[in-house]
Amino acid sequence: MRGAALQRVRAAFEARGESVEDTAKGFLARCPVHEDANSSPSLNVDQGDKGALFQCRSASCSHESIAEALGLELRDLFDECF
C-alpha cells in the first residue's frame, strides 16, 4: 500500500516523542543520528515511488543509519515489505 512506509517512519518518530512538520511530499524532522537544533530540523522524509526516502541536509546521514537510529530495518522503508 502506497504510503505505508511513510506512516511507519512517522510512527517511529512519534514513539520517540519527536514532533514532525508536514510538507507537500512527507514531513520534516530532527535527524536521529546527530544533534539537530530544535528550531531547524535537517531531515526530509518524503514519499517515493516505492517507499520512504530520507534526505539529511546537514550531515548527509545514510538511510541505514537513520533507520537504525529509529529502531527500523531497511525493509521497513518500503511500502510493501519483503
Secondary structure, DSSP 4 states (H G I P E B T S, - for coil): -TTHHHHHHHHHHHHTT---EE-SSEEEE--SSS---TTS--EEEEE-SSBEEEEETTT---HHHHHHHTT--GGGGBSS--
